């Protein structure tokens, strides 16, 4: 049994004047294990954010069931417990920070959970250390860079001691360094603290570090597997107008020219290592 | 003749107060008519401040901005005309749509320029086409469009003013890869057909590599590089030092080069394939 279990989830947003809107998820089933790092890919409109918002009871299934640590998201009395276990980080850090000082912002979640004050102090310090922002605990959030703000948003969730963090395009608004900071942070939380990560992203190079890649298309799961398995399916992904990392695409193109190259090359190192034996130095 | 020139352009927020912060520091550059310029720099490097001085939204603390050879602040009362000639698409422009139909929204800019309703609509239709909005979308409310379509409607609104210079701040942020590629292609096509100048601000080095003729790199308010795209991205180490990166494909070709292979840095996967194939074929022939 997975830590998060989605069984045959059907969902549609409300349409005009109480009419039913178009169905966004058509019976999606997905199990996520505790401690797993899952990257969720797909077009805008593929249903990936909608699915992820079911994982902390932000949205409730119209058909099917979602369980978080065995808790049924349809049970309203469990909502607080579910949200404590699975926290959500969104795209725009400016919409998620509420306080004037970093540490107050991080304390907001545990305060709402009724955690005792000295315990809050400890949690806030630990959370800020985990995202490497402890030195900024007395800063004003608006003075921080995008990557720093996003890490504060993550710290705010960590302070609630979740088992799982769901991140919906957390790097979409960040510069290259900010993206790296955030990626490094969530990998560290996954590796060192065993936190389950669900990362929604449009950047293929962010997905290659995941344990599992799940590709959504038109409200269904199109493909899933290890990054290597998924990104070996270049043709299928291209047919669905999805992207692969540039390293993968380069190897794929050269293979099509009849060169003997491995499948599922994912990154710069792999690509360079695969190419060099086939190149002459002359 | 350059369409835009800056001469010792400096902008300080809160100039003359103890909290003054110089965001643009002594930039002198010149952009030729018809160029496609990429502008990169980490968050806080001064990119947004810089572009806002180019269309007169911010008045330089010192130095000048010349548009078609004329100081845009020579007659401050006419600054509005500058904003029609240097069109600005802000980040997340779809949040600024407000009319009750898509067509009316796109007509708003040209209408404001004092064009007749007929002429404004003619331009709006052309701009809508350029960004791939179909006729059936035009009478709809902007709120019925998808996120990507809204974004393109907002960009069309600025294009419809037919500016000499079109500046776009992170136009592809939040779009999926297909949406990014489509919008980039539309911008490139628009640029090719109209032959006007485009300045694209982006955190996506891949987007810049695909589209730009020249790249301006900003760091701490200064213009630290301004050169042909392939030359800028050949400086992987320098860019890394100021918090930037090169596209993955460029990094791969730079690594091969460093390892002693005679490969030129590539900006796109197609370029890399073109560069690698002859070398690989030669090697294969030699080894039988």
Contacts between the chains, C-beta under 8 A, distances in Angstrom:
chain1	res1	chain2	res2	distance
A	42	B	176	7.7
A	43	B	176	4.7
A	43	B	178	6.2
A	43	B	179	7.7
A	44	B	146	7.0
A	44	B	147	5.9
A	44	B	148	6.1
A	44	B	175	6.9
A	44	B	176	4.6
A	44	B	179	6.3
A	45	B	146	6.3
A	91	B	174	6.6
A	145	B	42	7.7
A	145	B	43	5.0
A	145	B	44	6.2
A	146	B	43	5.0
A	147	B	43	7.7
A	169	B	174	6.9
A	172	B	173	5.9
A	172	B	174	4.8
A	173	B	170	7.9
A	173	B	173	6.0
A	173	B	174	7.5
A	174	B	43	7.3
A	174	B	203	6.9
A	175	B	41	7.9
A	175	B	42	4.5
A	175	B	43	4.8
A	175	B	203	4.7
A	175	B	243	6.6
A	175	B	244	7.6
A	176	B	42	7.4
A	176	B	203	6.4
A	176	B	205	6.8
A	176	B	243	6.8
A	176	B	244	5.7
A	176	B	245	4.3
A	177	B	42	5.8
A	177	B	243	4.0
A	177	B	244	7.7
A	178	B	42	7.7
A	178	B	43	6.4
A	179	B	203	8.0
A	202	B	174	8.0
A	202	B	175	7.5
A	202	B	176	5.1
A	202	B	177	6.0
A	202	B	180	7.9
A	204	B	177	7.5
A	205	B	248	6.3
A	241	B	177	7.8
A	241	B	178	4.3
A	242	B	177	6.8
A	242	B	178	7.4
A	243	B	177	3.7
A	243	B	178	7.7
A	245	B	248	6.4
A	246	B	206	7.4
A	246	B	247	6.7
A	246	B	248	4.2
A	246	B	249	4.2
A	246	B	252	7.4
A	246	B	269	5.5
A	247	B	248	5.9
A	247	B	249	7.6
A	247	B	252	6.2
A	249	B	269	4.9
A	250	B	249	6.4
A	250	B	252	6.7
A	250	B	269	5.3
A	250	B	272	5.4
A	250	B	273	6.8
A	250	B	276	7.8
A	253	B	269	6.5
A	253	B	273	4.8
A	254	B	273	6.5
A	254	B	276	6.5
A	254	B	277	7.3
A	254	B	280	7.0
A	257	B	273	7.7
A	257	B	277	6.1
A	257	B	280	7.9
A	259	B	280	6.0
A	259	B	284	7.6
A	268	B	248	6.2
A	268	B	251	5.4
A	268	B	252	5.5
A	268	B	255	6.5
A	271	B	252	5.2
A	272	B	252	6.1
A	272	B	255	4.9
A	272	B	256	6.2
A	272	B	259	7.3
A	275	B	252	7.8
A	275	B	256	6.6
A	275	B	276	7.0
A	276	B	256	7.1
A	276	B	259	6.5
A	276	B	261	7.3
A	278	B	280	5.2
A	278	B	283	6.3
A	278	B	284	7.5
A	279	B	256	7.0
A	279	B	261	5.0
A	279	B	263	7.6
A	279	B	276	7.4
A	279	B	279	5.5
A	279	B	280	6.3
A	279	B	283	6.1
A	280	B	279	6.4
A	280	B	282	6.1
A	280	B	283	3.9
A	280	B	286	6.6
A	281	B	260	5.5
A	281	B	261	6.1
A	281	B	262	7.5
A	282	B	262	7.9
A	282	B	282	7.9
